[in-house]
Amino acid sequence: MQITLENIGRRFNRDWIFRGIDYTFTAGQTYAILGANGSGKSTLLAVLNGSLSPSAGTLAYSLDGKPVDVEQIFQHLSLAAPYLEVIEDFTLSEMIDFHFKFKTYKPRIDKAALIELLNLPGSQNKLIRYFSSGMKQRLKLALAFCADTPILMLDEPTSNLDTQGVDWYLSLVEQFAKDRLTIICSNQEHEYSFCRHKLNIADYKG
């Protein structure tokens, strides 16, 4: 999967968040979108995943050399972010089943393997509303990593995770990020230190 940006910009009212981005995100590569809090990292990620239209420029997606329409891009990506909600009234088991009605499991992964990966024994029938913020973040990450999509997008992936949770996140990267176009929004080096390419939002301020 490839994402090509030509002169991309986004503004709110009259203020440009970023502008003039010419960049290509290439299949199988790892990218970090860097910047201070409030700099526009999440806004750029929303433009990249098709949930927010750019105010200027053109955005193109291609899979195996064939164009993909922006309305279909959600089928090809997995996203985890602190602001994405899980369904509080679902049990863990129900949440996993619901998610994988829309996504396919990666090879050698099923619901039992995912629950084991979460290291939440006995929580299969526990309502999500009773999960701690760290448990919810683990769940969001596991759902994203274990879905068989060519694009993986993560925004502040270790928010609400303790030191053990950070190590767990990095183990997921090793196991499940290989050969995917991986894009991480972060200002904490431990979240993106493995990324080969870096894009700093400050370089594209209006």
Buried (B, 14 or more C-beta within 10 A) or exposed (E): BBBBBBEBBBBEEEEBBBBBBEBEBEBEBBBBBBBEEEBBBBBBBBBBBBEBEBBBBEBEBEBEEEEBEEEEBBEBBBBBBBEEEBEEEBBBBBBBEEBBEEBEBBEEBEBEEBBEBBEBEEBBEBBBEEBEEBBBBBBBBBBBBBBBBBBBBBBBBBBBBEEEBBEBBBEBBEEBBEEBBBBBBBBEEBBBEBBEBEBEBEEBEE
